[in-house]
Amino acid sequence: MVAEKLYDVWARRNPKWEIHFEEIIHQFTDYGIGSSELTTARGKTLGAGYEIYIYAFFVGLYADKKRELNGETKTFGQPIQYWGNLENRKLRKAYPRLREYIFTALLAKTDLDLIALEKGTITDNQAVDMLKDTMEQYANYGFHTIEEKMKDNPNYFYKNTGFLDMILDLLVPQSNSSDVEIEQL
Amino acid sequence: MIIKEITLENFRSYYGKNTIKFNDGLMLFIGDNGDGKTTFFEALEWLFDTTSTKHNTDYRLISEKKILELPEYSSDTVKVSMTFEHDGEKIVEKSFSFQKENNQIRTNNFLFRGWYVEGVERTQIQGGMLLDRCFEAAIRKYCLFKGEKNLNVFNNSDALKYLIDTFSNIRQFDPYFIGDNENLGFTEFAEKESNKVCEKAMKADKSNETQEKILSSQLTKLRNDLQDVRTRLRNNRTNATNYSTKLDDLESSKEACEQLKQINERLKSLNEKKTRTESFVNEDYTIKLLDEMWILCGFSNIFAEFQNKISGASKEKRKLENEAIKEKGKQEAIKELAKGIIPLPPYIPDAKTMEEMLTDEFCKVCGREAKKDSEAYNFMYNKLQDLIKSQQPQEDAEETPVFPNNFIDELNKKSNTLESNILEINNLRIKIKDYIEYVEARKAEVKKIQSNIDVEEDNKRKLLAQNDNLTEEELKNSYENITNWYKSKNDAEKQILILEKDEKDIENKLAEVQKDYDELGKTSTANTYRKIHTAFEKIQNAFKYAKEKNTKEFLALLEAKANEYLNKLNIDDFTGIIRIYEDKIERKLKIKLEDKNGTFVANPNQALETTMYMSVLFAVSELTTIRRDYDYPLIFDAPTSSFAPQKESDFFNVISDIKKQCIIFTKSFLNDEGKLLNDKIDKLHCTINRMEKQHPFDKNDLSTIQTKITLIK
């Protein structure tokens, strides 16, 4: 029997999120709207509900801050393996490769003993549980940050650059080697 | 009528009460764009309008500043009143009240009143009635003029005829001779009736019965033919006039037509450019975070972390694998080195022998005792086990691997695949920055294009406002229409020529038959009736010629007066000669400019054209004054826009010398900064008022605008 790939085991999972974020998810995505009604659900910034989840995950990832999930939780209808396929959405581009980058980020940021996994002392399912946990905690932090931002400025995310700015603000400024050289001179 | 005083109260930019005294002769109001000149002019138009009721209480006439200041549930008044001299002092006043309730403005209590003033006594009369009595609608048409284009009142069909009818003496002919087919004056009626009586008497005379029948049937036929030809002639003349009017409009708006075409072309190209540029503006940055994976803009370090972790694990795995291999090899080598001899194959001795020896606890190979659990016994036992094992199938012999899973290999492959995109990810921040800059630049470009579009739209509005005789559609289609219109006009004109010839022929024939008929009458008992009819016919013709002569004289006088003014208004410049003539085809009075050789000046410059029309207006005003004893003012809003500065000064000085109340609103005599050109103003000898916006004001807030009028000379 050929062993299943770790990525595939992970991609079949469905990460959880705190149920009270449903409001934010509703606000920015078509979450909860049937596919037949999509034509009327215009004016939402994003498409499927998981899109805001991906965004929240990256907010947590770039801030490198996790937050344990608390209280009641919920999951999306689609497991990770379908995220970014966007088959039915017009004027959008599919981004399946982003899933793979998320997976690599989880491996980088999860304290997972790869040797133990390789030896079989921990199972692939146990490893994937750990990855999913990291993912959920980063996204949870991201959701809380989005919520805070909206409290401060309800219109923040309705600017064209709102979502982008928040990501860019989290990044360490790129070093400019020529500036350094000038200073050294 | 001479205006003595005008008061504007809360009328648009005229906040509060503003009273301006007027004197005879020229009065100039100098103000820049938006300083309230046109508003003042429009206040007079509002006051002079005795017909319309729909704009009487338009809330847009109320001063915005007043509305803003008005406390809730308070009211105030919009009022325009004029005191004037016309057979004694009179006042006419239009007003309405307005209230502010719940921040809404309501208007009511519209009043249009007039008063006769005698000493301290005032007698009230309805305002419209007073105006119509002292300054009748026919004259008001020749009194208020907005801009240069509208001076051309005489291009309006029948304007000159109306003027002649109203102000020459020809109206006095109307009871006796009218000269159209539908209505009859007395002489025309008498001629017709006497003819009927004469013909009746002729028919009654039996002696010429046969001859009379032939001639009268010829007469009837000819008269019917004539009637028919004249009807067709009239129809063709109407057609020719209509097409000619349209072509005239087109002629006068040919430039406008060309301009409109150019503006529309520019607008089309600007709009296309705008759409094209807008298509480059995609500000769905949030979508791009996912679809273009911009969200990976900070991912480089994380991916490096992943790669380090995987390569570390891979290295560790290989190390552990090596160690395991080494360990196994080591143990086997030790085993072999320890014996120093080559062991026997496992099948010597055979299994049966081995079992027998174990049972006997005696080694029959070396002849020694081998008790159970002794080293020799165990050796034999292990040898037997090795033999049994060697006889089993091979796979049972495989060892358990150190790393049963191969996830690190999977992760390594993923790392290698994704690494091919890492350069792109590293450049994402620069790419995003460049993209945003690009979009902002396009947006700025769109904004610039839009402001150009706004300018063109504004030009178009101005152009259409100046050519309100033609719609945009007509202006646009004029090139296509022009051929058809010319053809139709030519056809009508050709028909007119043919019909005129027919008319003449029939008239001649009719005259001949009539002559024969008259001759027959001479010998008839109807001779007396015939003589009476001939007498009435002569009287009718006398009135007809007198009326025509009168008209010609009035026009000649008007033309002479107009040329006097034209010469005065165009000092040291080419003027040409104004001709007021009747268009033979259209039977319509027209004005044109000729040089002294009779050459038609087809396209006089705007200033010359303006002075031509103004000259006619002055002439009309002077003639009507002579005929009617009463003068009236001429009021112009910006009539000299096309004049060169020097010509303008001369023009105003000439007008100030004309004994006529003339009120002109102009932005002349202001420099580029809106300051008065005092040296030029000093040279003018007339009353001058300065109109300007009271400072300070907010350029974006209408409620801060208030016009102030100051007498400066």
Interface residues (C-beta under 8 A of the other chain):
Chain A: A3 K5 L6 Y7 T45 L46 E51 I54 Y55 F58 L61 Y62 G84 R92 K93 A94 Y95 R97 L98 E100 Y101 F103 T104 A105 L107 A108 K109 L114 I115 L117 E118 K119 G120 D124 A127 N160 T161 G162 F163 L164 I167 L168 L170 L171 V172 Q174
Chain B: E283 D284 Y285 T286 I287 K288 L289 L290 D291 E292 M293 W294 I295 L296 C297 G298 F299 I302 F303 E305 F306 K309 I310 A313 E316 K317 L320 V402 F403 P404 N405 N406 F407 I408 E410 L411 K414 S415 T417 L418 N421 R429 I432 I436
